[in-house]
Amino acid sequence: MDYTNLKTLIEEERDEELLVLQKDVLAVIDKDITTHQHWQQKAEKSHHKVDRTARELLSDLHKCQRLPLKATADGNCLFNNSCSILLIGTEKLARDLRVAVSIELFLQREFYRCHPSLTKKIDEDLTLKIDKLNNTIVKKECHDKEGDIIVKEAILNLKNHTWSSLMSMFALVSVVKRDIVSVYPGDLSTFKPKLYNGTIYPINGKSDEFSFGEIYIFLFVFHIVNNRYYIF
């Protein structure tokens, strides 16, 4: 699929064309997932390496028995390589997932500007402000340019092999229609662990078990500074 004009479509706010492209991209993703939805039960599962360090941390922090699988460390390790492996057993969906996330962020920019995961944190701590939270969970480059921070994030996210933000994870949840659980080691009374720990839900508030089979995404944030993520 040709994505060469996508940046221009976003910059010029050509929503109608982006809606058409979004439909096409999601159809590609859905087809691959449907084709490979039972990959976990097949022999190729044994070809994926288990990250032993992450496994130990996960056991200590979350008492979870799921196995953390390694993904290629090329900047696409969050929703691209990791999520693609989880959904279809390979990293084939990397580019399509990245594009789908950028389109989702742009088309639903008002929703993501006041994402429920952030407003919930504000309800729990009235000293927090939505602008501060948004600035905390987007790429650093967003702070150096004028304009809508969500739109800037959508554009920056288009660049392949670049680390992703928590804002991108918000959009990924709706793209794949599955909950994501983020685990961030640290004192839960401090700012970042408090912000990065929790379950993120799709835009409609619930997972769609029928579109993608019985798949549950669990992303383990092991070291947020280096954006290392693991899937289970």
N, C-alpha and C positions, 0 to 999 in steps of 0.2 A: 504494500500500500504506500502511496506517495504522500509523505508528510512535509515536503519541502516548503510549502506555503503556509504552514500552520502558524508560525510566529507572526506572519503578516496578518492572518485572519484574526488573531487575538489582539494584536496592536490596533487594528482598525475596527475592532468590536463588531465583527460580522457574524453575529449570533446565529442567524439562520443557516449559514454555510457550516458553521461549527456543529450545529445540531445534527446535520446530515452526516458529517464526518464522524461524530460521536457514535451515531447509530451503527455506522459501518465498522468502526473499531471494536465496539462491544460485541458485534456479531462474530467477528474473527475470534475474539477472546472466548466467547461462549461456545463456539464450535470446537475449539481446541480443548476446552475444559470438558465438554460433553464426550468428546472422543477418548480422552484419557482419564475420565473421572475415577476409574478404579485402579489407577497406577500403583497406589500404595499397597495393593494386594498382590502385585506382580513381582517377579524376580528382580526387576531393575532397582527396587528399593535398596537392595543390598549394595548397589554400586555407589551410593551416596555415603560420604565419610561423616562420621559423628564427631562433633567438636567436644572433646573431653573436658576442656577447661570450662566451657559454657555449661556442660552437663553438671559439673560439680557445683557451680554457682547457682544454677537453677534449682538443684536439689536442696541446697541450703536456704535459698531465699523464698522459694515458692512451693516447695514440697510437691513438685510436679514430676511425674514419671515419663513424660514425653521426651523423645530424643531430639537434641539440637543437631540439625544437618548443616554442613558447610556449603557456602555458595561462593562463587568466584568473587574475589575481592578486587573489583574493577570500578568501584564507584556506584555500581548498580545493585549493591548487595541488599538494600532494603526491599522495596516493593518490586523491583525488577527480577533479579536472579532468585532471591529467596522466595518471593511469592509465586513466581513462575514454577519453581521446583515443587512447591507445595501443591499447586493446582494441577500440573500436568506431568511432573516428574523430570522435566528438563528446564533449561533457561530460555527456551524458544520464545516465550511471550514477553521477554524483557522490554523491547522497544514499544510494543503495542500497549503494555501496561503503563509505561511512562507517558506516552501520548494521551491515553485515556484519562490519566490523573490530571494532566495539564488542562485538558478540555473541561473536565468536571469542575476543577477549581474556578475556571473562568466563568462558565455558564451559571454556576451556583455561588458566585462570589459574595452575594449578600448573606447567604447561609453560613459560609465559612468565615466571614468576618466576625460573626457572633456565634461560633460553633458551640453546641450544647456542652461539650467537654470543658470549654473555657468558662461559660456562664455558670456552670455548676461550681467551678473553683471560686468564682467571685461570690456566689451565694454562701460558700463556706468561709470565705475570708473577704470581708467588705473593703479591706485596704487594697485589694488588687483592682486593676483597671484593665478593660478589654484591650486597649491599645498596647499596653505594656506586655500583656500575654501574647498578643499577635506578633509583636516584635521579637519575642523570645523564641518563637517556634517556626520562624521562616529563615531562609538563607541570609547570611550576613550582608550579601550584596544588595538585598532589598532596602537596607537602611541608607545606602549611598545614592539612591535615585528618588526623584519626585514621582508622585502618582500613587495609585491604589496599590497597597501592599500585597493584596491577594492576586491581582493581575500580574504584578512583577514576579511573584512567586511562580505563577503559572508559566510565564515566559522563561524564567531561569531554569525551571524544572525540565524544559524541553531538551536541554543540552545533555547528550548521552554521556555516561560514565562520570556523572557528578553526584555527590552525596545528596541524600534527600533530607527533608525536614519533617518535623511532626505534623506540620500543616499538610504535607503531601500524604502522610499516613491517614489523616482525616479523610482525604478524598479517595484514597485507595480502598477504604472500607466500603464506600458506596459503589465503586467500580466493580469490585468482586462480590459485593452483597453478602459479606461475611463479617462477623465481629472480629476485632483485633484486640488482643490483650497486650498491653505494654508494661514491661517490668523493668524498673530502674533501681538498681541497688543504692542504698543510702538511707539516711535518717528521714523518715516520712514527714517530720515536722519542718524540714527545710524546703526551700523553694522548688528546686528542680525535681527532686524525688516526688514531691507532692504533685507537681504538674505532669510528670511523665509516667506515673503509675496509674493504671486504670484500664477499663474496657472502653473501646471506641465503637460506636454503633453506626450503621448505615444511615443515610439521610432520611429514610422513612422510619427510622427508629427500631427496625428489626431485621434480622437476617432472613435471607431467602434460601431455605434449605433445598428447595426443589430445583432451582436453576443450576446449582453447582454440585449437587450431591451432598453427602454428609461430610463436609469439610469445615474444619474449625481452624482459623489462623491464630497462631500465637507468636508474636514477635517479641523477642527478648532483647531489650536494650542493655547491653553489657557495658558499653562505654560510650556515652553520648557525645563526648568531645570528638572522638574519631569516627562516629557514626557506624559502629559495628553492630550489626543486627543478626539475630539467629531466628530460624523458624522451626516449628515443631509440628 
